[in-house]
Amino acid sequence: MSKPIHKKEDFQEKFKNIIEVLKYAAKEKRYAILDRLARSISEDMALQAVYEALRLALVKGAVKVSEDELAKEVAELQHALERNIAIARRLATIAIAYAPRGETVTVQSS
């Protein structure tokens, strides 16, 4: 059985490859995937969103980790989601921070 994740660093290290895949989805402006992940109310819903992100990254050749390492991380994520679905929202929030930025507008007060 895996140990609980208490610190931010532990979380980001434990799911570093999945986070990279989700960040890729954000960079590709595939926000619907991240939205589904953030709104997941079950493990199955969250894993479906992760599947979509993985599929996108694999098709585009953006996955730079071995199949075994990624499969192990996905299995760990599945177990973590069974215990706490809020992990899905946490993953989506980290990934969306890497979304491309639009033009910035400076508003001047009168």
N, C-alpha and C positions, 0 to 999 in steps of 0.2 A: 504494500500500500504506500502511496506517495505521501510525503509530508505536506502539511498545510503551507500556504504561501502567506507570509506575514508582511514582508517588506517589499516596497516598490521595486527594488533592485532584483530581488528573488523572482518576482513576477515577470519582469521584463527579460530576465535571463532564461527563465524556464520556458517561455514562449517566444523567444527571440526570432525564430524562423517564421512562425505564424504571423507575428507582428510585421515582419518584413514583407510577407505576402500581402497582408492587409494594407500596408503602406503603399505597396505597388498599385493596389486597386484604387486607393485614394489619388495617387499620382496620375492614374489613367482616367480619373474623373468618373469612376464607377461607384457613385455614391449610394445607389440603391442597395448594393451589397452591404455596405457599412450601415446603412439605415436599418436593414433587416436584422443585422447582427445586434445593433444597439437596442432594437425593440423586441428581441427574442424573449419569449416567455417560457420556453422549454429548451432543453438540451438539443432536441431534434431540430428546432428552428435555427438555433445558433450554428449547429454543425452544417446545416444546409447552406448558410451564408458563407461559412469557411470553405466549404466545398466549391462554391462559385468563385471565390477569390483564388483558391488553389488552381482551379481549372483555367482561369484567366492567365495567371502567372505562368503556368506550365505551357500553355499554348503559345505565349509570347516569349518563352525561353528565359523568363525572369527568375526562375528558381535556381539558386546556386548552392544547394545543399543535397546531400545524398538522400535517396529514397528511404533508406532505413532510418536515418536521423529524423526526417520529416514525419514518417509514419509513427515513430515513437512519440514525437511531440504532439501529434494529433491525438494519439491514444491518451496521453497525459491530459490534454485539454478536455477530452470527453469525460474523463474521471472528475476533473475539476468542475466542469459544468454541471455534472450530476449533483455535486455538493453545493454549488453556488452559481446560479444563472447570471448573477450580476457581473461575473467575469466577462461575459459577452459584451456588455456595455463598456466595460473598462478597455477591452481590446479595441472596440470600435472608436472609442474616444482617443486613444493613443494614435491610431491610424489616421483619423480625420485631421489631426494636427499637421499632417504632411500633405494635405490637399493643396493643389496649386492655388496661388493667390490671384485674385482679380486686380484690376486697377485700384489704386488707392486714391481717395478723394479727400482733399483738405478742405475743411469747412472753417471759414473765418467768421468770427462773431462781429456784429456791427458795433 
